């Protein structure tokens, strides 16, 4: 399954990928339920699943902590959250938005669209966009895809 980087300006990273074996609500749960989230992304997750709720994702072996708040929380449809690493506060606060839609081609499964923004046109921010965030999503999203092929329902 391909992860497609959609055309966009330098201020946003825009990706799309399909999950043919899992419905939108199931894919959403893998982003918002700690026991499912740690199967493919962080080593530890603390989540308050609601608009305004906080989350904290941790990779203790690396000393990394990602935290933010949910700005949109619509199960099976949309999810958005602020994004700030504790170990790189100079990178600024970003926002990740996810849209979960049924696959039109097959009538089942999910198409996920992910945006990660905003980025300035500075060399440092564009390096963050491509070398860190794009590379990270290209590493972790296939893990979620494989997990949902192997275990399509939680």
C-alpha positions as CSV (number, residue, x, y, z in Angstrom):
1,X,0.0,0.0,0.0
2,X,1.3,3.3,-1.0
3,X,1.6,6.5,1.1
4,X,1.2,9.3,-1.3
5,X,2.6,12.8,-0.7
6,X,-0.1,15.1,-2.2
7,X,0.9,18.3,-3.9
8,X,1.0,21.2,-1.4
9,X,2.8,24.4,-0.7
10,X,5.9,24.5,1.6
11,X,3.7,25.4,4.6
12,X,2.0,22.0,4.8
13,X,2.9,18.3,4.6
14,X,0.0,16.4,3.0
15,X,-0.3,12.6,2.8
16,X,-2.9,10.1,1.8
17,X,-3.0,6.4,2.3
18,X,-5.5,3.5,2.3
19,X,-6.4,0.9,4.9
20,X,-8.4,-1.6,2.8
21,X,-9.2,-4.0,5.7
22,X,-10.4,-1.5,8.4
23,X,-13.4,0.8,8.6
24,X,-12.9,4.5,9.5
25,X,-13.9,4.0,13.2
26,X,-11.4,1.2,13.6
27,X,-8.6,3.3,12.1
28,X,-9.6,6.2,14.3
29,X,-9.4,4.0,17.4
30,X,-5.8,3.1,16.6
31,X,-5.0,6.8,16.8
32,X,-6.9,7.5,20.0
33,X,-6.9,4.4,22.3
34,X,-3.6,4.1,24.2
35,X,-3.5,0.3,24.1
36,X,-3.9,0.3,20.3
37,X,-1.7,3.4,19.7
38,X,1.4,1.8,21.3
39,X,1.2,-1.1,19.0
40,X,2.4,1.0,16.1
41,X,3.7,4.4,17.2
42,X,4.9,5.5,20.7
43,X,6.1,3.2,23.5
44,X,3.8,4.9,26.0
45,X,0.6,6.9,25.5
46,X,-1.6,8.9,27.8
47,X,-4.8,10.3,26.2
48,X,-7.8,12.4,27.2
49,X,-10.1,11.5,24.3
50,X,-12.1,14.7,23.8
51,X,-11.9,18.1,22.3
52,X,-9.5,20.1,24.6
53,X,-8.2,16.8,26.0
54,X,-4.5,16.4,26.4
55,X,-2.3,13.7,25.1
56,X,1.3,12.7,25.8
57,X,3.2,10.2,23.7
58,X,6.6,9.0,25.0
59,X,9.6,7.1,23.8
60,X,11.5,6.7,27.1
61,X,14.5,4.9,25.6
62,X,15.2,8.1,23.5
63,X,14.0,10.6,26.1
64,X,11.4,11.9,23.7
65,X,8.0,13.3,24.7
66,X,5.4,14.5,22.2
67,X,2.4,16.4,23.7
68,X,-0.6,18.5,22.7
69,X,-4.3,18.9,22.8
70,X,-7.1,17.6,20.7
71,X,-8.8,20.4,18.7
72,X,-11.2,18.1,16.7
73,X,-12.4,14.7,18.0
74,X,-15.0,13.2,15.8
75,X,-14.8,9.4,16.0
76,X,-14.5,7.7,12.6
77,X,-14.4,11.0,10.8
78,X,-11.9,13.6,11.9
79,X,-9.1,14.1,14.4
80,X,-6.8,17.1,14.9
81,X,-4.3,17.8,17.6
82,X,-1.5,20.2,18.4
83,X,2.0,18.8,18.2
84,X,5.0,19.9,20.3
85,X,8.2,17.9,21.2
86,X,9.6,18.6,24.6
87,X,13.2,18.0,23.4
88,X,12.9,20.4,20.4
89,X,10.8,23.4,21.6
90,X,12.4,25.7,19.1
91,X,10.7,23.7,16.3
92,X,7.4,25.4,17.3
93,X,3.9,24.1,17.7
94,X,2.5,22.3,14.7
95,X,-1.0,20.9,14.1
96,X,-1.8,17.4,12.7
97,X,-5.2,16.9,11.1
98,X,-6.6,13.5,10.0
99,X,-9.6,12.8,7.9
100,X,-11.0,9.2,7.9
101,X,-13.2,8.4,4.9
102,X,-14.7,5.2,3.5
103,X,-12.9,3.9,0.5
104,X,-15.1,4.6,-2.5
105,X,-13.4,2.1,-4.8
106,X,-14.2,-1.0,-2.7
107,X,-17.0,0.3,-0.5
108,X,-15.1,-0.9,2.6
109,X,-11.9,0.1,4.2
110,X,-10.6,3.6,4.9
111,X,-8.8,6.4,3.1
112,X,-6.8,8.5,5.5
113,X,-5.7,12.0,4.7
114,X,-3.1,13.6,7.0
115,X,-1.9,17.2,7.1
116,X,0.9,18.4,9.3
117,X,1.5,22.1,9.5
118,X,2.3,25.0,9.5
119,X,5.9,25.3,8.3
120,X,7.7,28.5,7.4
121,X,9.8,28.7,4.3
122,X,13.0,28.8,6.3
123,X,15.6,26.2,5.6
124,X,15.3,24.9,9.1
125,X,11.5,24.5,9.0
126,X,11.6,22.8,5.6
127,X,14.3,20.4,6.8
128,X,12.0,19.6,9.8
129,X,9.1,19.1,7.3
130,X,10.9,16.7,5.1
131,X,13.7,15.1,7.1
132,X,11.8,14.6,10.3
133,X,8.1,14.7,9.8
134,X,7.7,13.2,6.3
135,X,10.4,10.6,7.2
136,X,8.6,9.8,10.4
137,X,5.2,9.4,8.9
138,X,6.7,7.2,6.1
139,X,8.1,5.0,8.8
140,X,5.1,4.8,11.1
141,X,2.1,4.7,8.8
142,X,3.2,1.5,7.1
143,X,3.4,-0.1,10.6
144,X,-0.2,0.9,11.2
145,X,-1.2,-0.5,7.8
146,X,0.4,-3.8,8.5
147,X,-1.1,-4.0,11.9
148,X,-4.6,-3.4,10.4
149,X,-4.0,-6.1,7.8
150,X,-2.9,-8.6,10.4
151,X,-5.6,-7.5,13.0
152,X,-8.4,-5.6,11.2
153,X,-10.6,-5.1,14.3
154,X,-9.5,-4.2,17.8
